[in-house]
Amino acid sequence: CTNDQLQAFLTRSSAAPLFLRLDERLAVKSNIDLLSLLPNYAPRIHRLDLQVEHQSFNTGPRSSFLPLHSPNMHCLIIRCDTGKARVGNVRPSQVTVLDGETSFLKALSLLGHVPLLPTNFFPNLTHIALEFSPTVTLVLQDIISVLAHTPRLESLLLGQLDRRAYAAHQGDQEASSTTQAPTPLHYL
């Protein structure tokens, strides 16, 4: 669809909740600038399934990956495939995933080559899936820092974690684990 068609759809749907599946590659082909379009409709978004290119993460430091104030969002899925690009191992950046309140968010999935970990506080998040490609290097402390911000977590999926990457950072892990209090996970 074109930018005009998408704009017409969003305008005609007035205040109805939005459930969007957006592919950055298709948006670029259709001349749609997602980051400038989405903020206007962010309060209406209840589910966002976003397919992004790995170059989206190479835009330099920023405070939020998605500069959206979406207080009614219930589900957020971010997928990133490297495609044919050669991507070296990266350590994920810790950034807020969404601006503003996230109290309605119940499900969050970060899949593929998504080199970021959320620092948001998710008071009602019950399901989280972190399934990274082997090019994303995680340490246990990265995962614990995410879990510490999800007090109502009931379901945790960790997939494709590279054991060699974990072993390479185990020394850093042992040094930091002695100074941190345990993370309570009452519902998990």
C-alpha positions in Angstrom: 0.0 0.0 0.0 1.1 3.6 -0.5 1.6 6.3 2.1 -1.7 7.9 1.0 -3.6 4.6 1.2 -2.3 3.9 4.7 -3.1 7.5 5.8 -6.7 7.1 4.5 -7.1 3.8 6.4 -5.8 5.2 9.6 -8.0 8.3 9.3 -11.2 6.4 8.4 -10.8 4.0 11.3 -11.1 7.0 13.7 -10.7 5.9 17.3 -10.7 2.1 16.8 -7.9 0.1 18.4 -5.1 -0.7 15.9 -3.4 -4.1 15.5 -0.5 -3.5 13.1 2.0 -5.7 11.4 4.6 -3.5 9.8 7.6 -4.5 7.7 10.2 -1.8 7.4 11.4 -3.2 4.0 7.9 -2.9 2.5 7.5 0.6 4.0 10.7 1.8 2.4 9.6 0.4 -1.0 6.3 2.2 -0.6 7.9 5.5 0.5 6.3 5.3 4.0 8.2 6.8 6.9 7.0 4.6 9.8 8.7 6.6 12.5 7.0 9.8 11.5 3.6 8.2 10.9 3.3 6.0 14.0 3.4 8.7 16.7 0.2 10.2 15.5 -1.7 6.9 16.0 0.4 5.5 18.9 -2.4 5.8 21.6 -4.6 3.6 19.5 -2.1 0.8 19.0 -2.9 -2.3 21.0 -0.6 -4.7 19.1 2.5 -3.9 17.1 4.4 -6.6 15.2 7.4 -4.8 13.7 9.8 -6.3 11.2 12.9 -4.1 11.1 16.2 -4.2 9.2 19.4 -4.6 11.2 20.6 -1.1 10.0 17.8 0.4 12.1 19.9 -0.4 15.2 23.0 1.4 13.8 21.6 4.9 14.1 23.8 5.8 17.1 22.8 6.3 20.7 19.2 7.2 21.5 17.0 7.1 24.6 14.2 5.0 23.1 14.1 2.4 20.3 10.5 3.3 19.4 9.8 6.9 20.2 6.1 6.1 20.8 3.8 7.0 23.6 1.5 3.9 23.4 -0.2 3.6 26.8 -2.8 1.1 25.4 -0.3 -1.3 23.8 -0.9 -4.9 24.9 1.6 -6.8 22.7 4.9 -5.8 21.1 6.9 -8.0 18.8 10.1 -6.8 17.3 11.8 -9.0 14.7 15.1 -8.4 13.0 16.7 -10.6 10.4 20.2 -9.8 9.1 19.3 -11.0 5.7 22.4 -11.4 3.6 24.3 -8.8 5.6 27.3 -10.0 7.5 26.9 -8.9 11.1 29.5 -9.4 13.8 28.8 -10.3 17.4 27.3 -7.4 19.3 26.4 -6.8 22.9 22.8 -5.5 23.2 22.3 -1.8 24.2 20.0 -1.2 27.1 17.4 1.3 26.1 13.7 2.0 26.6 11.7 0.2 24.1 8.7 2.6 24.2 8.4 6.1 25.6 5.9 6.8 28.3 3.7 4.4 30.2 3.8 0.7 29.6 1.3 -0.5 32.1 -1.0 -2.3 29.7 1.8 -4.2 27.9 1.3 -7.9 28.6 3.5 -9.6 26.0 6.9 -8.6 24.6 9.0 -10.6 22.1 12.5 -9.6 20.8 13.4 -12.0 18.0 16.4 -12.5 15.8 19.2 -9.9 15.6 17.7 -7.3 17.9 20.7 -5.9 19.8 18.7 -4.2 22.5 17.3 -5.0 25.9 14.5 -3.0 27.4 15.0 -0.9 30.5 11.3 0.0 30.8 9.4 -1.0 33.9 6.6 -3.3 32.8 4.2 -3.6 35.8 1.8 -6.1 34.0 4.0 -7.9 31.6 3.2 -11.6 31.9 4.9 -13.1 28.8 8.4 -12.3 27.4 10.3 -14.0 24.7 14.0 -13.3 24.1 15.1 -15.3 21.1 18.3 -13.8 19.8 20.5 -14.8 16.9 23.9 -16.1 17.8 25.4 -12.8 16.7 23.9 -11.1 19.8 26.0 -11.7 22.9 24.2 -11.8 26.2 25.4 -12.4 29.7 23.2 -13.6 32.5 23.2 -10.2 34.1 21.5 -8.7 30.9 18.6 -11.1 31.3 18.3 -10.6 35.0 18.2 -6.8 34.5 15.2 -7.3 32.2 13.5 -9.7 34.6 13.9 -7.2 37.5 11.6 -4.8 35.7 8.8 -7.4 35.2 7.2 -8.2 38.6 4.2 -10.1 37.2 6.1 -12.2 34.7 4.5 -15.7 34.3 6.2 -17.0 31.1 9.8 -16.6 30.0 11.1 -18.0 26.7 14.9 -17.8 26.2 15.9 -19.2 22.8 19.1 -19.4 20.8 21.4 -18.2 23.5 25.0 -19.0 22.5 26.7 -20.9 25.3 30.2 -19.8 24.0 29.1 -16.1 24.3 28.0 -16.7 27.9 31.3 -18.4 28.8 33.3 -15.5 27.4 31.7 -13.1 29.8 31.4 -15.4 32.8 34.3 -13.7 34.7 32.4 -10.3 34.4 29.3 -12.1 35.6 30.8 -13.5 38.7 32.2 -10.2 39.8 28.9 -8.4 39.5 26.7 -11.2 40.9 28.1 -10.9 44.4 26.9 -7.3 44.8 23.4 -7.6 43.6 20.3 -8.6 45.6 18.2 -11.5 44.3 15.5 -10.7 41.8 12.1 -11.8 43.1 9.9 -13.5 40.4 6.7 -14.3 42.3 4.6 -15.5 39.4 7.2 -17.3 37.3 
